[in-house]
């Protein structure tokens, strides 16, 4: 198994509450995900999980296209914090920890820390795709906040 991390920060107009609402809404975020093609509510796997969403993404590996489905579990939705844990086979986990703060003038800062773990053989490809997807979503979230 290998683990990698990355962070990004989004700043834009809004309130802490509205930014938390957005970052906790996995189906809405999926519409901003460059690889996702479908999102569907599924039963949470345990009482600790607030909401689960099955997300299907289309990936390309050279000339081969494939669909993968993972489960994104909303674990924490606090006043200024969101924690989502996504699970995919084989033994792949992406944890997204979001902290939201006011920065003045009706603007917020959304700081996202991502931890990604998967089998070493898949790590370079999968970690690269995760970074690409989150960079694209950060851009789309910025546009959403500024509209």
HELIX and SHEET records of a PDB file:
HELIX    1   1 UNK A   16  UNK A   24  1                                   9    
HELIX    2   2 UNK A   26  UNK A   30  1                                   5    
HELIX    3   3 UNK A  120  UNK A  146  1                                  27    
SHEET    1   A 7 UNK A   2  UNK A  13  0                                        
SHEET    2   A 7 UNK A 107  UNK A 118 -1                                        
SHEET    3   A 7 UNK A  92  UNK A 104 -1                                        
SHEET    4   A 7 UNK A  81  UNK A  88 -1                                        
SHEET    5   A 7 UNK A  64  UNK A  77 -1                                        
SHEET    6   A 7 UNK A  51  UNK A  61 -1                                        
SHEET    7   A 7 UNK A  36  UNK A  42 -1                                        
END                                                                             
